[in-house]
Amino acid sequence: MEALDPRRSIQFATSPRHLAGGGDPRHITQALRAAGWKNLSDPDYPHVVHAFLDDRTPRHLLAGFTTALAATAPVQRPMASVPHPHLVTQERSGPQGEALAEAHEQRLIAARAAARKARRGAAVQTQRTPAPTAAPAIARRR
C-alpha cells in the first residue's frame, strides 16, 4: 500500500474501527522508531509491523493492545483507503492537511522525549545500584 501524504489527503472519522483497515502503518513504525526501537525487518518492507503476544508478554502491553482493539472511537482514514466502504461510516472530521501532519510530528517529538527520559532514568538507576561485594570466606574447622 502506498502511503498517502497527510498534507494531501482528507481524513474521515471511520467506524466501526475493526472494519476501517490497517491505515497508514507509518503512524506505528515512526512512533516506535522515535521511542528508540530498531527496524530489524526486511529493508524492502520497512513499514510493516507484526505483533506476537504470548504468555511472556508483559501485562501492561496486553492491556494496551486489548484496550485499543476494543475501543469504539472512530479512527482517521482517507476515503480511498477503507477496504470495506459499504460496511463503514465515514464523516469528515479532525485535523486536516498541515494541522494533521503537525499533530503527528508533535506525537513523535513526545515519544522521543519520553524515550530519552526513560533511558536517563534507567542509566541513573544503574549508576545508583552498588556493585555486589564478595561474601567473606567462612573458615571451616576439621
Disulfide bonds with the S-S distance in Angstrom:
none
